[in-house]
């Protein structure tokens, strides 16, 4: 019996007998912060006999590929605009099943305390993936370090910079490497999970990201085909309900004040799949 067949049979038994015994959901994430973040969800699901296994990835590319390939059941590491770009560029058949939180994409430094200290020739690092890179460009524009050309799109690139108000050098690096590069650069725009893993706090930011657009809401993704399976749909609905709970809201506020803010919990994204 294959593992996939055994899992399917187990899920059918869940529905047939009203129990959730021996069901394991593999969730892909990026950053050790998610181990602690999802702990209340794991505890709530365990009461229903569902084991949530959090699987760490070290980059932003692999978790969607792993989900599409069936190596994991869900992932929870990305915001909407990155997710849409992945679907369009790679052809994955994945679906956003729940909104989780929105986070700032802040500018950090271990060399300067304020933007007034930035001088000509200083190196500012941004993520090299298109969506986070575009958001980082907008952060630099909001900070006043650069000015974007009129008509720049939602996801601008360096080519959309009309002027440098300080003659900085923008260096594009893999998002997960920017924290460790801080000793060698002036500042860097750093994703939340990597900032936390490096020991940075939201209050450490040289400049705080003001953006809160829905496109930057983070999400839980599943394989689209799995949502036509009533057993899997029922299990995933349990995962979503546990995450979008008052206990989780309190957990996020207590541990991550300012980093992870609940967003879009009033949207039932699984509704179209219920029959």
Buried (B, 14 or more C-beta within 10 A) or exposed (E): EEEEEEBBEBBEBBBEEEEBEBBEBBBBBBBEBBEEBBBBBBEBBEEBEBBBEBBEBEEBBBBBBBBBEBEBBBBBBBBBBBBBBBBEEEEBEBBBBBBBBBBBBBBBBBBBEEBEEBEEEBBBBBBBBBBBBBBBBBBBBBBEBBBBEEEBEEBBEEEBBEEBEBEBEBBBBBBBBBBEBBEEBBBBBBBBBBBBBBEBBBEBBBBBBEEEEEBBBBBBBBBBEBBEBBBBBBBBBBBBBBBBBEEBBEBBEEBBEBBBBBBBBEBEBBEEBEE
